[in-house]
Amino acid sequence: MRRQSTYQPVIAKVREWPLVKLNKRREEFLEAVIKKSIKALLDSYTNKEDLHLMLSKMIRSEQMRTEIKSWRADPSDDKIFWHNIESELVNSDEAVLHNMLSKIIERYVSEISGKFYVSHYNLGAKTVTHALSRILRPVKFQNILSSTQVNNKLKDKIHISGEVDKLRKLVVAGTVVMVPTHFSHLDSAVIAWVIHNLGLPPFIYGAGLNLFNSKFFGYFMEKIGTYKVDRRKKNLVYLVTLQSYSCLALQWGCHSLFYPSGTRSRSGSVETNLKTGLLKTVADAQVNNFSQNGHNASKIFLVPITLNYPFVLEAPLLIRDHLEIADVIEKGVYEDNSHLYNILLSATNIITKGSYISITIGEAVDLFCNKVDINGNSYDSNGNFIEIHKKFNGNDSEVKFDYSKEGYTQNLSKYIVDAHFKDSCVLPSQLVAYVTFKLFSSNYPNLEFSELFKLPTLDMIIEYEDLKINFSKYRDAFLTLNVNGKIKVENCLKNDNIDELLKYGINNLGIYHAKKPILRRDDGKITTQDLATLYYYHNRLIGYDVEKYIE
């Protein structure tokens, strides 16, 4: 594939980056988050007794967390703080309850908030470039390359397609919210590289607090605009504070990254159940912008991002989690591959082999799922211009839009899911995994699905010719889906040399795993060393009803 273009920054002056502007007014911003959170909670709990009950429940849950699920990233005075708060709750009047709520929210905001330093951001960009280069390109020890040379070579390995030029325009026209698929811890590094190399200003995003358990990693992450998300905290005060932080960051013009699935896909398939709370946060920000500035308000745009990997480093662990949760396998039925030999083997693979990543920048929409042009203007399905601020604020002839309705976030969720399916790109590795797993399972038509994973891998054998014939059929079916606009395909799949496609797909499938999802034996027959991981890669292509296109 042709190397990606070199893009100049869309905002040349660093001081004009939204995150730089926010960081200069950081104290003012955090104070606004605190006030917004307090107001939202007190508006919901106007009765002293209800407020007291809510606080008492959340305090108990926080005390349980400090006893059961303590992390290194937690504040050192966690237990003392919640013990003191509990003491204040006894026989407290309304003023004390309000003060207590304020102290809790201030603490949460302090935990959540990050900072942004351009020097750390630039260092991070170089670090990500070198790390991805080592994973995606085999090391040539005789060559010592500069950061620019490494970045140029990395462009050969990260294939970006879709609405690139429109995305570059929209980060100037308004505020962009990227909503990517989420398969790997590698996703954030890949998207960070994409943002930097497309010349976009930095985006803000939430990272799990558990990632901050490493002091070095936590120090670095906290300086590049990342805010912390503690998924152990389910209480209303924390969730409202987190939503207020995200909402105000958008209102202040910071481009944001949300993983709408909330976590990595355990099954390997495109997630269809999205977290609508984050979408409501985006809607809140847009409503507030229009309320304050009318038709001159900055618009917010959703941009789906779809990542496609021929490998996912965590695939063996993720699929086992999925199968255990679904009661397909018993916990611990598979051996732990984390011993030293396999770790060293994986490390060797990473520095001596090469792979690639395919990324699709999806069609941007406003918060009513209307498509937008490069200037951020909205158009309905018939191509008619729409002034969406009137739907939010209303005018003499329209009723103010109720964005809190459940159907509103469902429509946004459906658009994102549909975009992720449509913008997925069939890779040879995914296709060979899909076909191989189907052939393995078809050899045992009378077995329950869970029993399939109990069979020895030595029993999983198919003839190469059977794989070749079926691969060709499914390849043709996905090409038909591609013509119908249902999915994208890697260009090489249009090549009719099936043997070459199979070799390419098998060699790239799970390239860094110690146990191979697909292995061609010396006698030419196809087997597997890890059926569960093969199933993970198979799942990437489910949901397309491809069988009805098979002749």
Helices and strands as residue ranges (DSSP letters): G 14-16, H 18-24, H 26-44, H 48-68, H 78-89, H 94-112, H 118-136, H 147-154, E 158-162, H 164-173, E 175-180, H 186-197, E 204-208, G 209-213, H 215-221, E 227-229, H 236-251, E 256-257, H 276-293, G 294-296, E 300-308, H 315-325, H 340-352, E 357-361, E 371-372, E 378-379, E 385-386, H 389-393, H 406-423, E 425-426, H 428-442, H 449-452, G 457-459, H 464-483, E 488-489, G 491-494, H 498-508, E 519-520, E 526-527, H 531-538, G 539-541, G 546-549
